[in-house]
Amino acid sequence: MTTRPGAAYPTLGLHPPAGSTPSRAQTREQLSRATYDLLVIGGGILGISTAWHAAQSGLRVALVDAADFAGATSSASSKLLHGGLRYLQTGAVRLVAENHLERRAVSREVAPHLANPLTFYLPVYKGGPHGAAKLGAGVFAYSALSAFGDGVGHLLSPARARRDVPELRTENLKAVAVYGDGQMNDSRMALMTVRAAVEAGAVVLNHAEVTGLRFTRGRVTGAELKDRLEGTEFGVDARLVLNATGPWVDRLRRMEDPGAAPSVRLSKGAHLVLKRTSPWRAALATPIDKYRITFALPWEDMLLLGTTDEAFEGDPADVAVTERDTAQILDEAAFSVRDRQLDRSLITYAFAGLRVLPGGPGDTSKAKRETVVSEGRGGMLSVAGGKWTTFRHIGRTVVEKLAALPGRPLGEDMEPVSALPGRLPLPGIANPRAVAHRLLVDGPAPGPRMAADTARHLATHYGSLAFDVARLANEDPALAERIHPDAPEVWAQVVYARDHEWAVTVDDVLRRRTTLTVRGLDTEEVRARTRRLLDARR
């Protein structure tokens, strides 16, 4: 998966070099000719993490998704790695401690190049749902459950908080509680986990839709698929099939058993992305009621607002941000954010995802974010739910369940998860500050040096793999140019996404491999040139 040393890309990356990912035709052929131990259907973070750990355990693994990797809910999150402060309200102390453990593992050992710490301010207003004493005690307990690894939760004066967050609304503000958590780019984290799975031996294909399941004597033993981009139909045989399709989990279960009862319910979470009117040195987490919190998060160089939490019963493919969602998010943000930062003209993007929750009655905002595993009458396993923060733990847990299935259909052929290194790092692991420094110091000579914001962007989105991207830019000046003057991304990232990150559509590149769409900078010109570069590989 790494670029061959010295491999050159001709002008505008029109011919992929040795070391690039196989073509779609090659991958389809590979999937069709073998019998896999495990076929994972669904390329969200849950399926990706399971494929990664299953391949590490020695299983022959295939992973397919009808759209792009992390193309739905997994790239529509709040971008947080967090313990879940609100869970303390329900007494879920053990859950918060476990979440913190996973957050620290990901942020410090698994993917420090893709995660960063984030300070949160929790404003306490006169007449709000919680008092200062309660929230002060809450953030102290929260930090204690994290072994004070992010400092000690405490109260802060409104004046001090306003210096760090100039857009903080101070009318009737009594105090500010402070705690620490983490943040990430969810699309990039998911993609690096795909790379990790492939490096462990998994075979992956995006934009490959399941059109039916294969059965042998009543047991699910594979799937029929269709390449949604090229129209080719093919099939995959497997000893065991795992349904990890997220919001579509029950749809695939009904392919196995038309009478299968619903196993999950869905909750929509919408977000808005806005240009920032001033620097933010901390995020805001504002209580709306006893259970809900609205976030205002500095992310990349934008501001992320959200989220909503309401039951969703339509087609998951139709989930979208409505005018009602937009109004709700802005109205709730206005509790703690000044009006000038909430002007609608600052909105660059809006997105919505679907949380997969255990089936049952009750308010979705109070439902536990737990993982549901079930087995159908044809032997297909279905897994859904969970939190982004615990993606590594969920993947390991699912693989442990595979090893312990009745009859041990896979257990004899796999290494126990307990025998694997506890905290396997994702590709590119490195100190992002050191990577950015190297990118700036080791620029081409003669020629212009890389811009500082581009170096930081590459370091925090690729880790040490940023040097491979930089090599493309050094060897072709056209690829060193910015994709858009208002963003740090360069054209070398498009070529790299095409040849090493399974990007085949414009949205794959501009929405998930980069942040151009989220920034509102995916102009027609940018999209057209991106399309030309993608087509050059075919």
KALIN-V599620 format. One record per residue. N is the residue number from 1. RES is the residue in one letter. OMEGA is omega in degrees with one decimal (none if undefined). BURIAL is # if it has 24 or more other C-alpha atoms within 12 Angstrom, else .. D_CENTER is the distance of its C-alpha to the mean C-alpha in Angstrom with 1 decimal. Layout:
# KALIN-V599620
n->(N:N)
res->(RES:RES)
omega->(OMEGA:OMEGA)
burial->(BURIAL:BURIAL)
d_center->(D_CENTER:D_CENTER)
This chain:
# KALIN-V599620
n->(1:2:3:4:5:6:7:8:9:10:11:12:13:14:15:16:17:18:19:20:21:22:23:24:25:26:27:28:29:30:31:32:33:34:35:36:37:38:39:40:41:42:43:44:45:46:47:48:49:50:51:52:53:54:55:56:57:58:59:60:61:62:63:64:65:66:67:68:69:70:71:72:73:74:75:76:77:78:79:80:81:82:83:84:85:86:87:88:89:90:91:92:93:94:95:96:97:98:99:100:101:102:103:104:105:106:107:108:109:110:111:112:113:114:115:116:117:118:119:120:121:122:123:124:125:126:127:128:129:130:131:132:133:134:135:136:137:138:139:140:141:142:143:144:145:146:147:148:149:150:151:152:153:154:155:156:157:158:159:160:161:162:163:164:165:166:167:168:169:170:171:172:173:174:175:176:177:178:179:180:181:182:183:184:185:186:187:188:189:190:191:192:193:194:195:196:197:198:199:200:201:202:203:204:205:206:207:208:209:210:211:212:213:214:215:216:217:218:219:220:221:222:223:224:225:226:227:228:229:230:231:232:233:234:235:236:237:238:239:240:241:242:243:244:245:246:247:248:249:250:251:252:253:254:255:256:257:258:259:260:261:262:263:264:265:266:267:268:269:270:271:272:273:274:275:276:277:278:279:280:281:282:283:284:285:286:287:288:289:290:291:292:293:294:295:296:297:298:299:300:301:302:303:304:305:306:307:308:309:310:311:312:313:314:315:316:317:318:319:320:321:322:323:324:325:326:327:328:329:330:331:332:333:334:335:336:337:338:339:340:341:342:343:344:345:346:347:348:349:350:351:352:353:354:355:356:357:358:359:360:361:362:363:364:365:366:367:368:369:370:371:372:373:374:375:376:377:378:379:380:381:382:383:384:385:386:387:388:389:390:391:392:393:394:395:396:397:398:399:400:401:402:403:404:405:406:407:408:409:410:411:412:413:414:415:416:417:418:419:420:421:422:423:424:425:426:427:428:429:430:431:432:433:434:435:436:437:438:439:440:441:442:443:444:445:446:447:448:449:450:451:452:453:454:455:456:457:458:459:460:461:462:463:464:465:466:467:468:469:470:471:472:473:474:475:476:477:478:479:480:481:482:483:484:485:486:487:488:489:490:491:492:493:494:495:496:497:498:499:500:501:502:503:504:505:506:507:508:509:510:511:512:513:514:515:516:517:518:519:520:521:522:523:524:525:526:527:528:529:530:531:532:533:534:535:536:537:538)
res->(M:T:T:R:P:G:A:A:Y:P:T:L:G:L:H:P:P:A:G:S:T:P:S:R:A:Q:T:R:E:Q:L:S:R:A:T:Y:D:L:L:V:I:G:G:G:I:L:G:I:S:T:A:W:H:A:A:Q:S:G:L:R:V:A:L:V:D:A:A:D:F:A:G:A:T:S:S:A:S:S:K:L:L:H:G:G:L:R:Y:L:Q:T:G:A:V:R:L:V:A:E:N:H:L:E:R:R:A:V:S:R:E:V:A:P:H:L:A:N:P:L:T:F:Y:L:P:V:Y:K:G:G:P:H:G:A:A:K:L:G:A:G:V:F:A:Y:S:A:L:S:A:F:G:D:G:V:G:H:L:L:S:P:A:R:A:R:R:D:V:P:E:L:R:T:E:N:L:K:A:V:A:V:Y:G:D:G:Q:M:N:D:S:R:M:A:L:M:T:V:R:A:A:V:E:A:G:A:V:V:L:N:H:A:E:V:T:G:L:R:F:T:R:G:R:V:T:G:A:E:L:K:D:R:L:E:G:T:E:F:G:V:D:A:R:L:V:L:N:A:T:G:P:W:V:D:R:L:R:R:M:E:D:P:G:A:A:P:S:V:R:L:S:K:G:A:H:L:V:L:K:R:T:S:P:W:R:A:A:L:A:T:P:I:D:K:Y:R:I:T:F:A:L:P:W:E:D:M:L:L:L:G:T:T:D:E:A:F:E:G:D:P:A:D:V:A:V:T:E:R:D:T:A:Q:I:L:D:E:A:A:F:S:V:R:D:R:Q:L:D:R:S:L:I:T:Y:A:F:A:G:L:R:V:L:P:G:G:P:G:D:T:S:K:A:K:R:E:T:V:V:S:E:G:R:G:G:M:L:S:V:A:G:G:K:W:T:T:F:R:H:I:G:R:T:V:V:E:K:L:A:A:L:P:G:R:P:L:G:E:D:M:E:P:V:S:A:L:P:G:R:L:P:L:P:G:I:A:N:P:R:A:V:A:H:R:L:L:V:D:G:P:A:P:G:P:R:M:A:A:D:T:A:R:H:L:A:T:H:Y:G:S:L:A:F:D:V:A:R:L:A:N:E:D:P:A:L:A:E:R:I:H:P:D:A:P:E:V:W:A:Q:V:V:Y:A:R:D:H:E:W:A:V:T:V:D:D:V:L:R:R:R:T:T:L:T:V:R:G:L:D:T:E:E:V:R:A:R:T:R:R:L:L:D:A:R:R)
omega->(-179.9:-178.8:176.2:-179.2:177.3:-179.3:-176.9:175.0:175.5:-174.2:178.9:173.2:-173.8:179.9:-178.6:-177.9:170.3:-180.0:178.5:-179.8:178.8:175.0:178.4:179.0:178.3:-179.5:177.4:178.9:179.8:179.2:-175.2:-169.7:-174.4:168.4:-175.1:173.8:-175.9:171.0:176.9:177.0:-178.1:-176.8:167.2:-172.7:179.3:178.1:-179.4:-178.6:177.5:178.5:179.5:-176.5:177.2:178.0:177.0:-179.8:177.1:179.0:173.6:-166.8:170.5:179.4:178.1:175.8:-178.2:178.1:-179.9:173.2:-176.9:-174.2:-178.3:-173.3:-175.3:173.3:-179.8:-179.2:175.7:175.8:-175.2:163.9:-169.6:179.9:-179.4:-176.8:-174.7:179.8:175.4:179.9:-178.9:177.7:-177.4:-174.9:-178.9:179.0:-179.9:179.5:178.4:178.2:178.2:179.7:178.9:178.7:-179.9:179.8:-179.5:-173.5:-171.9:-173.9:-176.7:-175.4:178.0:178.8:-177.1:-177.4:176.7:179.0:-179.9:176.8:179.5:171.7:-179.0:-173.2:179.1:-177.6:174.8:-179.1:-179.8:-175.3:-177.8:177.0:-177.4:-178.3:-179.4:-178.3:176.4:177.1:-179.2:-178.9:175.2:178.4:-179.9:179.3:176.9:178.6:174.2:-179.5:178.5:179.9:178.4:-177.1:-178.0:176.1:-175.2:175.9:-176.8:178.6:176.7:-178.2:179.3:-179.9:-179.1:178.1:-179.5:179.1:-176.0:-178.1:177.9:177.2:-174.2:176.3:179.5:178.1:-175.3:-177.6:177.8:174.9:-173.9:173.6:-177.8:174.9:-177.9:-175.0:-179.3:164.6:-171.7:-180.0:-178.9:178.3:179.2:-177.9:177.5:176.8:172.7:179.3:179.7:178.7:-179.7:178.6:176.9:175.0:-179.4:173.9:-172.3:175.7:174.4:-179.0:178.5:-172.1:174.7:178.2:178.7:178.2:175.1:-178.8:171.7:-177.1:175.5:-179.7:176.5:-176.1:177.8:-177.1:170.2:-175.6:175.4:174.7:-174.3:-179.7:-175.0:176.0:-177.3:176.7:-179.8:-178.5:178.7:174.9:-179.2:176.4:-180.0:178.6:177.5:178.4:-179.7:-171.7:173.5:-178.9:-179.3:-172.5:-178.4:176.3:179.4:176.5:179.0:170.7:177.6:-176.6:-176.9:-179.1:-177.3:179.2:178.1:-178.5:-176.6:168.4:-172.4:176.1:-178.9:173.5:-178.9:179.1:172.6:174.5:-177.2:168.6:179.2:179.3:178.5:178.1:174.8:177.8:178.3:176.1:176.0:173.5:-171.0:177.2:177.3:175.1:-175.3:-173.9:-171.1:175.5:172.6:-176.0:165.7:-166.8:168.5:-176.5:-168.1:172.6:-178.9:173.9:-179.0:179.9:175.0:9.1:173.6:179.0:-178.9:-179.1:179.7:-176.5:-178.6:176.2:-179.8:179.8:-176.3:-178.1:-177.1:176.7:179.8:174.9:177.6:177.4:-178.8:-179.8:-179.6:-178.2:-179.9:179.6:-180.0:176.9:-177.1:174.4:-173.9:-176.8:-178.1:-172.1:-174.1:177.7:-175.4:177.6:-176.9:179.7:179.9:-177.9:178.2:-174.8:174.5:179.4:-179.9:175.7:-178.2:172.3:177.6:-173.9:175.8:179.4:179.3:-178.1:173.5:-179.5:-178.4:-178.6:-179.6:-177.1:178.4:177.5:-176.9:-179.2:-179.6:178.0:179.4:177.7:179.7:-176.1:175.4:176.9:177.4:175.4:176.3:-179.6:-177.4:174.7:-179.1:-177.1:177.5:-175.4:-174.5:-174.6:-179.0:179.7:179.8:179.0:179.3:-178.9:179.5:179.3:175.6:177.7:178.2:-178.1:-174.1:-179.7:177.3:-177.0:178.2:-179.0:179.8:-170.7:-177.9:-172.8:-173.3:172.7:175.4:178.7:-179.5:-180.0:179.8:173.3:-172.5:-174.0:-179.8:180.0:174.3:179.8:177.6:-175.8:-177.7:173.0:-175.1:177.8:178.6:178.0:179.6:178.5:178.8:179.8:-179.5:-176.0:-173.5:-180.0:-178.2:176.8:-3.8:177.6:-178.6:176.4:176.4:177.5:-176.2:-178.9:176.0:178.2:178.6:-179.8:-179.4:-177.5:-176.1:177.2:-178.5:-173.3:-178.6:175.6:175.7:178.8:175.8:176.5:-179.4:179.5:177.4:-179.8:179.6:-175.4:178.7:-177.1:180.0:180.0:177.8:-178.7:175.1:175.6:176.8:-176.5:-177.5:-179.4:-177.4:-175.8:178.2:-175.0:176.8:179.5:177.9:179.3:178.9:177.9:180.0:-170.1:-174.9:-174.9:171.9:177.9:-179.5:176.5:179.5:179.9:174.0:-176.7:-169.0:-179.7:-171.9:177.2:176.2:-178.1:-175.7:-178.9:-179.3:178.1:-178.1:-173.9:179.2:-178.6:178.1:178.8:178.4:-179.2:-178.8:-179.4:176.1:178.6:-179.8:179.6:178.2:-179.4:-175.8:-178.8:-172.6:none)
burial->(#:#:#:.:.:.:.:#:#:.:.:#:#:#:.:#:#:.:.:#:#:#:#:#:.:.:#:#:.:#:#:#:.:.:#:#:#:#:#:#:#:#:#:#:#:#:#:#:#:#:#:#:#:#:#:#:#:#:#:#:#:#:#:#:#:#:#:#:#:#:#:#:#:#:#:#:#:#:#:#:#:#:#:#:#:#:#:#:#:.:.:.:#:.:#:#:#:#:#:#:#:#:#:#:#:#:#:#:#:#:#:#:#:#:#:#:#:#:#:#:#:#:#:#:#:.:.:#:.:#:#:#:.:.:#:#:#:#:#:#:#:#:#:#:#:#:.:.:#:#:.:#:#:#:#:#:.:#:.:.:#:#:.:#:#:#:#:#:#:#:.:.:#:#:#:#:#:#:#:#:#:#:#:#:#:#:#:#:#:#:#:#:#:#:#:#:#:#:#:#:#:#:#:#:#:#:#:#:#:#:#:#:#:#:#:.:.:.:#:#:#:#:#:#:#:#:#:#:.:.:.:.:.:#:#:#:#:#:#:#:#:#:#:#:#:#:#:#:#:#:#:#:#:.:#:#:#:.:.:.:.:#:#:#:#:#:#:#:#:#:#:#:#:#:#:#:#:.:.:#:#:#:#:#:#:#:#:#:.:.:.:#:#:#:#:#:#:#:#:#:#:#:#:#:#:#:#:#:#:#:#:#:.:.:.:#:.:.:#:#:#:.:.:.:#:#:.:#:#:#:#:#:#:#:#:#:#:#:.:.:#:#:.:.:.:#:#:#:#:#:#:#:#:#:#:#:#:#:#:.:.:.:.:#:#:#:#:#:#:#:#:#:#:#:#:#:.:#:#:#:#:#:#:#:#:#:#:#:#:#:#:#:#:#:#:#:#:#:#:#:#:#:#:.:.:.:.:.:.:#:#:.:.:#:.:#:#:.:.:.:.:.:#:#:#:#:#:#:#:#:#:#:#:.:#:#:#:#:#:#:.:.:#:.:.:.:.:.:#:#:#:.:#:#:#:#:#:#:#:#:#:#:#:#:#:#:#:#:#:#:#:#:#:#:#:#:#:#:#:#:#:#:#:#:.:.:#:#:#:#:#:#:#:#:#:#:#:#:#:#:#:#:#:#:#:#:#:#:#:#:#:#:#:#:#:#:#:#:#:#:#:#:.:.:.:#:#:.:#:#:#:.:#:#:.:.:#:.)
d_center->(20.7:22.1:24.3:28.0:29.7:31.6:30.2:30.9:29.4:32.2:32.3:29.2:27.6:29.5:29.7:26.9:28.2:28.6:25.6:23.2:21.4:23.8:24.6:23.5:27.1:27.2:24.0:25.6:28.8:27.2:25.5:28.8:31.2:29.8:29.5:26.3:26.1:22.8:21.3:17.7:17.3:13.8:10.9:8.0:6.6:10.0:12.0:10.5:11.2:14.5:15.5:15.0:17.2:19.6:20.2:20.8:23.3:25.3:24.5:24.5:21.2:20.1:16.8:16.9:15.0:16.9:14.7:12.1:9.4:6.3:9.1:9.4:8.1:4.5:4.7:7.4:6.9:9.3:7.1:9.3:10.2:13.5:16.4:17.0:20.2:21.1:21.4:24.5:26.2:26.3:27.4:24.4:25.2:24.3:20.8:20.2:21.7:19.5:16.3:17.7:18.6:15.2:13.9:16.7:16.3:12.8:13.9:17.3:17.6:14.5:12.6:14.8:14.4:10.7:11.3:14.2:16.5:17.0:20.3:20.5:23.8:24.7:27.7:30.7:32.8:36.2:36.1:32.4:31.2:31.4:33.9:33.5:34.9:32.5:29.4:30.8:31.4:27.9:26.1:28.6:27.8:24.1:24.5:27.1:24.6:22.5:25.9:26.1:23.7:22.6:26.2:28.2:27.2:30.1:31.5:31.8:34.3:33.3:34.9:32.8:29.6:30.7:31.1:27.5:26.3:29.0:27.7:28.1:30.7:33.5:35.9:36.6:34.1:35.5:33.1:29.6:27.9:25.6:22.9:20.1:16.4:13.4:10.7:7.9:6.4:2.6:4.2:6.6:5.5:4.9:8.0:9.8:9.7:11.2:13.7:14.5:15.3:17.4:19.2:20.0:21.6:19.4:20.0:17.3:17.7:15.6:17.6:19.8:20.8:22.5:26.0:27.5:27.7:30.3:32.7:35.3:37.9:35.7:32.6:29.4:29.4:27.0:25.9:27.2:24.8:25.2:23.6:22.7:23.3:26.6:27.9:28.7:28.9:28.6:28.0:26.5:28.5:27.1:28.6:25.8:23.2:20.0:18.8:15.0:14.8:13.4:15.4:17.7:18.6:22.1:22.8:22.5:24.5:27.2:27.5:28.5:30.6:31.5:32.7:29.5:29.1:25.8:23.7:21.0:20.9:18.3:17.6:16.3:14.4:15.2:14.5:16.6:16.2:19.5:21.4:22.6:26.3:26.6:24.8:22.8:23.0:21.4:19.3:21.1:20.5:23.4:24.8:25.7:27.5:27.9:24.4:22.1:20.7:19.7:17.6:18.4:16.0:16.7:13.6:14.3:17.9:17.3:17.4:14.9:16.9:16.3:15.9:18.2:18.7:21.0:21.8:21.0:23.3:23.1:21.6:17.7:18.0:19.9:17.5:17.9:18.7:22.5:25.1:25.4:21.8:22.3:25.5:24.2:21.4:24.0:26.7:24.7:23.5:27.2:28.1:27.1:26.3:29.3:30.1:30.0:26.2:25.7:27.7:26.2:27.0:24.3:21.5:19.7:17.0:16.1:13.4:13.3:11.4:13.2:13.2:15.0:17.8:20.9:23.8:26.6:28.1:27.3:25.3:21.5:21.0:22.9:21.4:19.8:16.1:17.4:16.8:19.5:21.0:24.0:26.3:28.0:31.6:30.9:29.0:25.5:23.0:20.4:17.5:15.4:14.0:12.9:10.5:7.1:9.6:11.6:9.6:12.2:15.0:14.2:14.3:17.5:19.0:18.7:20.3:23.0:23.7:24.1:26.6:28.5:29.0:32.7:34.6:31.9:31.1:28.6:29.5:32.4:30.5:27.6:27.4:26.7:23.3:25.5:26.9:23.7:22.9:21.3:18.5:17.8:16.2:13.6:15.3:16.5:16.9:19.3:20.4:18.9:22.1:24.2:22.3:22.8:26.4:27.0:25.7:28.1:31.0:30.9:30.8:33.1:36.8:38.4:35.9:33.7:31.3:27.5:26.8:25.5:22.5:21.5:22.0:19.8:17.0:17.3:17.6:14.5:12.3:14.2:16.3:19.5:18.4:19.2:22.8:22.4:21.2:24.0:26.5:26.0:26.6:29.6:31.1:30.8:31.4:30.1:26.6:26.8:27.2:24.6:23.0:23.8:26.1:24.0:20.8:20.5:19.1:21.8:22.7:22.4:18.6:19.2:21.5:19.3:16.4:19.2:20.8:18.2:14.7:15.9:15.8:18.6:18.3:18.5:15.4:13.5:14.7:15.0:12.0:9.2:11.1:12.7:12.9:16.3:15.7:14.1:17.1:19.4:20.8:20.4:24.1:26.1:27.4:23.9:22.8:26.2:26.1:22.6:23.9:26.9:25.1:23.0:26.2:28.0:26.5:27.9)
